Amino acid sequence: MADVLIALGGNLGDVRTTFDRAVAMLCDGGEVRLIARSSEYRTPPWGVEDQPAFVNAGLRVATELAPHALLARARRVETALGRDRGHETRWGPRPIDVDLIAYDDVRISDPELELPHPRLFERAFVLVPLAEIAPDRFIAGVKLRDALTRLDASGIEMLPPRQP
């Protein structure tokens, strides 16, 4: 089983409920098993700043799926939850984003998938949740906890747990 880190993000609709649905659809307990889920964080927009704040979270999963198969599954989850990659602004508003960040120590660089994620170490909104659940995980020779200390995480706020 591969050890995979996944980032979730979104800023349209009830994002926290969308995350719950995404995790349930992505992690079936068979081919993809949830190991850890971070807290959810309100984060400032990145790239396109004139849009609502985002909610971000991180997942650690164990999977038997190959990287491209896991990516295809993530894309199906996004589509099922209302994302239309073909008709959106890059870094703009979206109901859900499911990004593969790291898959074991695998390195892939092709038009469909780049692992580890090429902008991981530039994005505090990805590192904060992932460092919560895997602070000692090394990606590209860098410990997540250490990578986070190099970024400005101001404006990132942990959201309180939701009541059942």
N, CA, C and O of each residue as an XYZ file, in Angstrom:
656
protein
N       0.843     -1.184      0.000
C       0.000      0.000      0.000
C       0.887      1.244      0.000
O       1.859      1.335      0.749
N       0.532      2.186     -0.847
C       1.263      3.438     -0.912
C       0.723      4.410      0.132
O      -0.468      4.404      0.444
N       1.604      5.238      0.664
C       1.257      6.279      1.628
C       1.145      7.586      0.841
O       2.126      8.050      0.261
N      -0.052      8.176      0.823
C      -0.337      9.317     -0.041
C      -0.869     10.483      0.777
O      -1.672     10.304      1.693
N      -0.407     11.682      0.431
C      -0.941     12.904      1.009
C      -1.777     13.618     -0.043
O      -1.375     13.749     -1.199
N      -2.948     14.074      0.385
C      -3.912     14.719     -0.505
C      -4.341     16.035      0.132
O      -4.555     16.108      1.342
N      -4.464     17.070     -0.688
C      -4.968     18.359     -0.217
C      -6.379     18.568     -0.744
O      -6.670     18.278     -1.905
N      -7.250     19.074      0.119
C      -8.613     19.438     -0.257
C      -8.760     20.949     -0.127
O      -8.213     21.560      0.792
N      -9.497     21.539     -1.045
C      -9.772     22.961     -0.973
C     -11.082     23.271     -1.657
O     -11.557     22.496     -2.486
N     -11.662     24.396     -1.312
C     -12.878     24.851     -1.960
C     -13.348     26.144     -1.341
O     -12.990     26.473     -0.210
N     -14.170     26.893     -2.104
C     -14.691     28.141     -1.557
C     -16.093     28.476     -2.067
O     -16.543     29.614     -1.931
N     -16.777     27.511     -2.643
C     -18.150     27.711     -3.089
C     -19.069     26.712     -2.401
O     -18.753     25.525     -2.318
N     -20.202     27.191     -1.911
C     -21.161     26.305     -1.262
C     -20.735     25.947      0.150
O     -19.902     26.627      0.750
N     -21.311     24.876      0.676
C     -20.992     24.381      2.014
C     -19.763     23.478      1.892
O     -19.873     22.256      1.799
N     -18.602     24.110      1.895
C     -17.356     23.398      1.608
C     -17.095     22.286      2.610
O     -16.619     21.218      2.224
N     -17.384     22.500      3.860
C     -17.076     21.487      4.866
C     -17.915     20.224      4.648
O     -17.419     19.112      4.826
N     -19.168     20.391      4.269
C     -19.999     19.235      3.936
C     -19.496     18.588      2.648
O     -19.492     17.363      2.526
N     -19.075     19.403      1.695
C     -18.508     18.867      0.459
C     -17.263     18.040      0.760
O     -17.056     16.995      0.143
N     -16.437     18.490      1.694
C     -15.266     17.706      2.099
C     -15.685     16.349      2.653
O     -15.091     15.326      2.311
N     -16.706     16.336      3.508
C     -17.174     15.067      4.071
C     -17.578     14.108      2.953
O     -17.234     12.926      2.975
N     -18.303     14.631      1.991
C     -18.748     13.805      0.861
C     -17.552     13.344      0.035
O     -17.504     12.190     -0.392
N     -16.583     14.236     -0.197
C     -15.397     13.880     -0.986
C     -14.609     12.763     -0.305
O     -14.180     11.816     -0.964
N     -14.420     12.868      0.993
C     -13.673     11.840      1.731
C     -14.407     10.513      1.644
O     -13.785      9.473      1.428
N     -15.727     10.540      1.810
C     -16.507      9.301      1.726
C     -16.416      8.674      0.339
O     -16.328      7.453      0.217
N     -16.435      9.493     -0.699
C     -16.363      8.971     -2.067
C     -14.959      8.488     -2.422
O     -14.799      7.487     -3.120
N     -13.951      9.200     -1.941
C     -12.566      8.873     -2.274
C     -12.066      7.660     -1.493
O     -11.389      6.789     -2.040
N     -12.409      7.618     -0.215
C     -11.871      6.591      0.688
C     -12.929      5.525      0.941
O     -13.791      5.679      1.807
N     -12.852      4.458      0.183
C     -13.852      3.386      0.274
C     -13.489      2.329      1.314
O     -14.265      1.404      1.555
N     -12.321      2.461      1.926
C     -11.887      1.472      2.908
C     -11.240      0.252      2.280
O     -10.701     -0.593      2.994
N     -11.282      0.141      0.964
C     -10.668     -0.969      0.240
C      -9.446     -0.494     -0.513
O      -8.324     -0.559     -0.012
N      -9.677     -0.012     -1.731
C      -8.553      0.467     -2.552
C      -7.926      1.738     -1.997
O      -6.738      1.986     -2.206
N      -8.704      2.537     -1.300
C      -8.202      3.766     -0.681
C      -8.735      3.809      0.755
O      -9.944      3.835      0.985
N      -7.809      3.816      1.704
C      -8.175      3.785      3.123
C      -7.691      5.055      3.812
O      -6.514      5.403      3.720
N      -8.592      5.747      4.500
C      -8.245      6.967      5.214
C      -7.407      6.629      6.442
O      -7.803      5.811      7.271
N      -6.243      7.269      6.548
C      -5.364      7.095      7.704
C      -5.523      8.275      8.658
O      -5.607      8.087      9.872
N      -5.566      9.496      8.112
C      -5.698     10.698      8.947
C      -6.351     11.810      8.131
O      -6.176     11.908      6.917
N      -7.103     12.638      8.837
C      -7.732     13.820      8.233
C      -7.429     15.005      9.135
O      -7.641     14.941     10.346
N      -6.942     16.068      8.555
C      -6.587     17.248      9.337
C      -7.828     18.015      9.760
O      -8.947     17.713      9.348
N      -7.595     19.004     10.587
C      -8.612     20.009     10.863
C      -8.876     20.763      9.566
O      -8.142     20.614      8.589
N      -9.919     21.562      9.567
C     -10.217     22.397      8.415
C      -9.783     23.824      8.748
O      -9.906     24.280      9.885
N      -9.274     24.511      7.734
C      -8.703     25.842      7.915
C      -9.333     26.825      6.939
O      -9.521     26.508      5.764
N      -9.657     28.014      7.425
C     -10.054     29.116      6.544
C      -8.749     29.765      6.082
O      -7.882     30.092      6.893
N      -8.626     29.945      4.766
C      -7.383     30.467      4.206
C      -7.687     31.571      3.200
O      -8.710     31.534      2.517
N      -6.791     32.554      3.113
C      -6.994     33.607      2.125
C      -6.864     33.041      0.710
O      -6.146     32.065      0.492
N      -7.562     33.658     -0.254
C      -7.416     33.204     -1.647
C      -5.963     33.339     -2.102
O      -5.228     34.208     -1.633
N      -5.575     32.474     -3.011
C      -4.209     32.453     -3.541
C      -4.322     32.493     -5.051
O      -5.155     31.794     -5.627
N      -3.505     33.293     -5.695
C      -3.544     33.385     -7.154
C      -4.511     34.469     -7.594
O      -4.086     35.541     -8.024
N      -5.790     34.206     -7.492
C      -6.833     35.190     -7.771
C      -7.367     35.641     -6.417
O      -8.035     34.870     -5.728
N      -7.078     36.888     -6.030
C      -7.405     37.325     -4.676
C      -8.829     37.842     -4.517
O      -9.333     37.893     -3.395
N      -9.498     38.227     -5.611
C     -10.846     38.778     -5.535
C     -11.875     37.646     -5.595
O     -12.568     37.468     -6.597
N     -11.956     36.890     -4.506
C     -12.899     35.780     -4.394
C     -13.040     35.436     -2.911
O     -12.239     35.893     -2.096
N     -14.048     34.638     -2.553
C     -14.224     34.283     -1.138
C     -13.029     33.498     -0.592
O     -12.282     32.862     -1.336
N     -12.876     33.567      0.734
C     -11.854     32.757      1.407
C     -12.101     31.283      1.103
O     -13.225     30.871      0.815
N     -11.041     30.511      1.173
C     -11.111     29.068      0.953
C     -11.186     28.344      2.288
O     -10.865     28.898      3.340
N     -11.613     27.105      2.216
C     -11.452     26.160      3.311
C     -10.509     25.093      2.768
O     -10.691     24.603      1.653
N      -9.497     24.736      3.564
C      -8.523     23.726      3.155
C      -8.369     22.675      4.237
O      -8.568     22.943      5.422
N      -8.014     21.482      3.810
C      -7.760     20.373      4.730
C      -6.780     19.423      4.050
O      -6.508     19.542      2.855
N      -6.260     18.488      4.821
C      -5.343     17.490      4.285
C      -5.766     16.093      4.685
O      -6.371     15.878      5.736
N      -5.431     15.148      3.818
C      -5.703     13.733      4.077
C      -4.416     12.942      3.931
O      -3.549     13.266      3.120
N      -4.316     11.906      4.732
C      -3.290     10.885      4.526
C      -4.045      9.597      4.285
O      -4.868      9.184      5.103
N      -3.763      8.962      3.155
C      -4.451      7.725      2.800
C      -3.444      6.650      2.459
O      -2.297      6.932      2.112
N      -3.893      5.418      2.564
C      -3.137      4.266      2.080
C      -3.926      3.729      0.893
O      -5.147      3.590      0.961
N      -3.221      3.430     -0.192
C      -3.932      2.983     -1.383
C      -3.179      1.902     -2.137
O      -1.951      1.825     -2.123
N      -3.969      1.077     -2.791
C      -3.431      0.084     -3.723
C      -3.437      0.623     -5.147
O      -2.826      0.035     -6.039
N      -4.128      1.745     -5.362
C      -4.215      2.313     -6.701
C      -2.881      2.924     -7.119
O      -2.164      3.488     -6.293
N      -2.557      2.809     -8.394
C      -1.390      3.483     -8.953
C      -1.667      4.987     -8.979
O      -2.827      5.396     -8.936
N      -0.623      5.816     -9.049
C      -0.837      7.268     -9.000
C      -1.859      7.801    -10.007
O      -2.730      8.585     -9.631
N      -1.774      7.398    -11.264
C      -2.710      7.912    -12.261
C      -4.145      7.413    -12.015
O      -5.108      8.125    -12.300
N      -4.277      6.219    -11.500
C      -5.608      5.703    -11.174
C      -6.204      6.466     -9.997
O      -7.403      6.743     -9.983
N      -5.381      6.808     -9.014
C      -5.847      7.602     -7.878
C      -6.229      9.008     -8.347
O      -7.233      9.558     -7.894
N      -5.443      9.586     -9.243
C      -5.781     10.892     -9.798
C      -7.118     10.837    -10.524
O      -7.946     11.734    -10.365
N      -7.336      9.797    -11.316
C      -8.610      9.657    -12.033
C      -9.771      9.563    -11.048
O     -10.836     10.135    -11.279
N      -9.564      8.854     -9.971
C     -10.609      8.746     -8.952
C     -10.881     10.115     -8.321
O     -12.037     10.488     -8.117
N      -9.823     10.857     -8.015
C      -9.979     12.192     -7.438
C     -10.749     13.108     -8.391
O     -11.606     13.876     -7.954
N     -10.451     13.031     -9.675
C     -11.155     13.863    -10.676
C     -12.638     13.480    -10.758
O     -13.491     14.355    -10.910
N     -12.946     12.201    -10.660
C     -14.349     11.770    -10.669
C     -15.094     12.312     -9.449
O     -16.256     12.706     -9.547
N     -14.418     12.329     -8.305
C     -15.019     12.878     -7.087
C     -15.293     14.367     -7.283
O     -16.382     14.844     -6.967
N     -14.312     15.100     -7.802
C     -14.508     16.532     -8.052
C     -15.714     16.780     -8.959
O     -16.558     17.627     -8.664
N     -15.785     16.044    -10.049
C     -16.884     16.215    -11.007
C     -18.226     15.904    -10.354
O     -19.195     16.642    -10.539
N     -18.286     14.820     -9.596
C     -19.528     14.431     -8.932
C     -19.990     15.487     -7.927
O     -21.181     15.600     -7.637
N     -19.038     16.256     -7.401
C     -19.362     17.267     -6.396
C     -19.452     18.675     -6.994
O     -19.436     19.665     -6.262
N     -19.547     18.760     -8.320
C     -19.851     20.029     -8.956
C     -18.716     20.805     -9.562
O     -18.933     21.921    -10.032
N     -17.508     20.265     -9.574
C     -16.406     20.992    -10.190
C     -16.404     20.753    -11.694
O     -16.581     19.625    -12.155
N     -16.204     21.824    -12.448
C     -16.111     21.750    -13.902
C     -14.790     22.389    -14.310
O     -14.738     23.585    -14.593
N     -13.727     21.596    -14.339
C     -12.391     22.108    -14.635
C     -12.313     22.804    -15.992
O     -11.485     23.695    -16.183
N     -13.161     22.410    -16.927
C     -13.125     22.982    -18.270
C     -13.701     24.381    -18.362
O     -13.469     25.075    -19.351
N     -14.445     24.810    -17.357
C     -15.111     26.114    -17.407
C     -14.859     26.946    -16.158
O     -15.763     27.622    -15.668
N     -13.649     26.899    -15.646
C     -13.346     27.689    -14.463
C     -12.069     28.485    -14.684
O     -11.262     28.174    -15.559
N     -11.910     29.515    -13.873
C     -10.710     30.334    -13.900
C      -9.623     29.636    -13.095
O      -9.872     29.147    -11.993
N      -8.406     29.592    -13.657
C      -7.301     28.987    -12.915
C      -7.124     29.716    -11.591
O      -7.049     30.944    -11.559
N      -7.058     28.974    -10.517
C      -6.924     29.459     -9.147
C      -8.139     30.265     -8.711
O      -8.072     31.013     -7.734
N      -9.245     30.119     -9.426
C     -10.466     30.845     -9.101
C     -11.383     30.037     -8.205
O     -10.994     28.994     -7.679
N     -12.607     30.527     -8.035
C     -13.570     29.855     -7.159
C     -13.903     28.444     -7.636
O     -13.921     28.166     -8.836
N     -14.166     27.561     -6.674
C     -14.525     26.176     -6.986
C     -15.172     25.532     -5.771
O     -14.871     25.898     -4.635
N     -16.061     24.572     -6.008
C     -16.678     23.891     -4.870
C     -15.730     22.907     -4.199
O     -15.834     22.671     -2.996
N     -14.807     22.331     -4.964
C     -13.894     21.313     -4.417
C     -12.661     21.207     -5.307
O     -12.743     21.314     -6.531
N     -11.534     20.997     -4.670
C     -10.278     20.705     -5.360
C      -9.649     19.557     -4.587
O      -9.493     19.629     -3.368
N      -9.292     18.508     -5.297
C      -8.640     17.354     -4.685
C      -7.294     17.189     -5.383
O      -7.237     16.761     -6.535
N      -6.212     17.529     -4.684
C      -4.870     17.477     -5.264
C      -4.039     16.376     -4.626
O      -3.967     16.275     -3.401
N      -3.415     15.555     -5.453
C      -2.428     14.597     -4.957
C      -1.150     15.386     -4.690
O      -0.635     16.054     -5.586
N      -0.645     15.313     -3.482
C       0.535     16.081     -3.099
C       1.785     15.207     -3.124
O       2.817     15.608     -3.661
N       1.693     14.031     -2.552
C       2.834     13.111     -2.529
C       2.308     11.689     -2.487
O       1.317     11.394     -1.820
N       2.992     10.812     -3.213
C       2.632      9.395     -3.300
C       3.907      8.624     -3.004
O       4.780      8.497     -3.863
N       4.012      8.101     -1.763
C       5.281      7.529     -1.297
C       6.393      8.512     -1.659
O       6.262      9.713     -1.422
N       7.481      8.011     -2.230
C       8.561      8.883     -2.698
C       8.606      8.927     -4.220
O       9.641      9.235     -4.812
N       7.485      8.618     -4.840
C       7.403      8.554     -6.298
C       7.553      9.952     -6.890
O       7.019     10.934     -6.375
N       8.295     10.000     -7.985
C       8.422     11.236     -8.769
C       7.835     10.975    -10.139
O       8.223     10.031    -10.827
N       6.891     11.825    -10.527
C       6.256     11.737    -11.843
C       6.183     13.148    -12.395
O       5.865     14.095    -11.675
N       6.477     13.278    -13.664
C       6.303     14.566    -14.330
C       5.799     14.295    -15.736
O       6.571     13.999    -16.648
N       4.480     14.404    -15.890
C       3.874     14.256    -17.209
C       2.720     15.250    -17.317
O       2.396     15.909    -16.330
N       2.102     15.375    -18.467
C       1.049     16.390    -18.621
C      -0.145     16.214    -17.680
O      -0.836     17.188    -17.384
N      -0.395     15.023    -17.218
C      -1.546     14.759    -16.353
C      -1.238     14.881    -14.858
O      -2.109     15.246    -14.068
N       0.002     14.573    -14.478
C       0.315     14.459    -13.055
C       1.771     14.783    -12.799
O       2.669     14.319    -13.501
N       1.984     15.605    -11.760
C       3.339     15.868    -11.306
C       3.396     15.575     -9.810
O       2.638     16.138     -9.020
N       4.299     14.693     -9.445
C       4.499     14.310     -8.045
C       5.974     14.395     -7.703
O       6.820     13.996     -8.503
N       6.296     14.915     -6.506
C       5.369     15.590     -5.620
C       4.795     16.842     -6.289
O       5.315     17.317     -7.299
N       3.720     17.360     -5.710
C       3.043     18.526     -6.293
C       4.054     19.656     -6.483
O       4.791     19.981     -5.552
N       4.100     20.253     -7.661
C       5.161     21.224     -7.968
C       5.129     22.515     -7.146
O       6.166     23.167     -7.018
N       4.000     22.905     -6.594
C       3.926     24.154     -5.827
C       3.710     23.914     -4.327
O       3.366     24.835     -3.586
N       3.912     22.688     -3.901
C       3.720     22.332     -2.498
C       4.450     23.276     -1.546
O       3.859     23.769     -0.586
N       5.711     23.524     -1.804
C       6.520     24.281     -0.855
C       6.315     25.790     -0.960
O       6.992     26.552     -0.269
N       5.389     26.234     -1.817
C       5.043     27.655     -1.939
C       3.719     27.963     -1.242
O       3.352     29.132     -1.123
N       3.004     26.959     -0.786
C       1.619     27.135     -0.364
C       1.393     26.739      1.095
O       1.287     25.560      1.432
N       1.323     27.755      1.941
C       1.059     27.489      3.361
C      -0.307     26.850      3.546
O      -0.493     26.059      4.470
N      -1.270     27.174      2.686
C      -2.614     26.611      2.844
C      -2.633     25.112      2.603
O      -3.578     24.436      3.010
N      -1.610     24.579      1.950
C      -1.463     23.127      1.789
C      -0.612     22.563      2.928
O      -0.939     21.520      3.494
N       0.469     23.249      3.257
C       1.390     22.735      4.266
C       0.813     22.737      5.683
O       1.089     21.819      6.456
N       0.024     23.743      6.033
C      -0.507     23.802      7.407
C      -1.320     22.541      7.723
O      -1.033     21.877      8.719
N      -2.331     22.186      6.906
C      -3.084     20.960      7.243
C      -2.249     19.685      7.164
O      -2.405     18.789      7.993
N      -1.369     19.600      6.179
C      -0.568     18.383      6.047
C       0.441     18.248      7.181
O       0.697     17.141      7.655
N       1.016     19.364      7.619
C       1.959     19.313      8.747
C       1.253     18.937     10.042
O       1.880     18.410     10.962
N      -0.044     19.202     10.121
C      -0.813     18.789     11.302
C      -0.884     17.266     11.397
O      -0.763     16.710     12.489
N      -1.078     16.585     10.262
C      -1.280     15.132     10.290
C      -0.028     14.327      9.968
O       0.018     13.129     10.245
N       0.991     14.963      9.385
C       2.220     14.240      9.019
C       3.430     15.163      9.145
O       4.145     15.360      8.163
N       3.680     15.735     10.328
C       4.741     16.738     10.464
C       6.137     16.221     10.133
O       6.988     16.983      9.674
N       6.374     14.943     10.361
C       7.707     14.381     10.136
C       7.864     13.709      8.783
O       8.897     13.096      8.511
N       6.855     13.817      7.935
C       6.914     13.225      6.596
C       7.880     14.026      5.733
O       7.819     15.254      5.674
N       8.770     13.302      5.070
C       9.700     13.932      4.133
C       9.106     13.878      2.735
O       8.604     12.841      2.302
N       9.168     15.000      2.036
C       8.797     15.075      0.629
C       9.947     15.783     -0.068
O      10.338     16.886      0.314
N      10.479     15.140     -1.085
C      11.621     15.690     -1.828
C      12.755     16.088     -0.876
O      13.415     17.109     -1.068
N      12.965     15.263      0.150
C      14.057     15.482      1.085
C      13.803     16.549      2.139
O      14.708     16.882      2.904
N      12.587     17.093      2.196
C      12.264     18.156      3.150
C      11.145     17.681      4.073
O      10.123     17.169      3.617
N      11.356     17.860      5.377
C      10.326     17.505      6.354
C       9.221     18.562      6.297
O       9.508     19.759      6.264
N       7.957     18.121      6.285
C       6.840     19.055      6.169
C       6.877     20.142      7.240
O       6.647     21.314      6.943
N       7.163     19.764      8.467
C       7.227     20.730      9.567
C       8.254     21.825      9.250
O       8.004     23.005      9.500
N       9.394     21.437      8.708
C      10.446     22.405      8.380
C      10.047     23.271      7.190
O      10.322     24.471      7.176
N       9.410     22.678      6.204
C       8.973     23.446      5.029
C       7.997     24.539      5.439
O       8.035     25.640      4.890
N       7.129     24.250      6.391
C       6.130     25.217      6.827
C       6.780     26.426      7.492
O       6.274     27.541      7.363
N       7.887     26.228      8.197
C       8.537     27.357      8.880
C       9.095     28.369      7.884
O       9.399     29.499      8.267
N       9.233     27.995      6.634
C       9.787     28.901      5.604
C       8.716     29.770      4.944
O       9.033     30.622      4.115
N       7.459     29.558      5.308
C       6.360     30.284      4.662
C       5.613     31.165      5.650
O       5.635     30.933      6.859
N       4.958     32.173      5.112
C       4.094     33.046      5.901
C       2.725     32.387      5.978
O       2.033     32.266      4.967
N       2.338     31.967      7.156
C       1.039     31.313      7.339
C       0.019     32.265      7.972
O      -1.025     31.827      8.456
N       0.321     33.553      7.966
C      -0.637     34.500      8.542
C      -1.915     34.489      7.713
O      -1.888     34.304      6.497
N      -3.011     34.688      8.387
C      -4.300     34.670      7.715
C      -4.924     33.291      7.639
O      -6.078     33.163      7.229
N      -4.189     32.251      8.026
C      -4.729     30.889      8.033
C      -5.268     30.616      9.438
O      -4.550     30.736     10.431
N      -6.536     30.251      9.496
C      -7.216     30.100     10.777
C      -7.880     28.726     10.868
O      -8.678     28.359     10.006
N      -7.547     27.970     11.916
C      -8.194     26.680     12.131
C      -9.651     26.915     12.475
O      -9.972     27.723     13.346
N     -10.525     26.207     11.790
C     -11.954     26.309     12.062
C     -12.331     25.405     13.229
O     -11.724     24.350     13.413
N     -13.323     25.804     14.016
C     -13.730     24.934     15.124
C     -14.388     23.668     14.576
O     -14.978     23.687     13.495
N     -14.285     22.581     15.316
C     -14.967     21.355     14.872
C     -16.463     21.614     14.747
O     -17.035     22.405     15.498
N     -17.080     20.945     13.798
C     -18.530     21.072     13.627
C     -19.234     20.174     14.612
O     -18.727     19.118     14.991
N     -20.405     20.606     15.021
C     -21.219     19.803     15.920
C     -21.951     18.747     15.095
O     -22.443     19.047     14.007
N     -22.029     17.504     15.604
C     -22.722     16.452     14.843
C     -24.208     16.707     14.721
O     -24.923     15.912     14.111
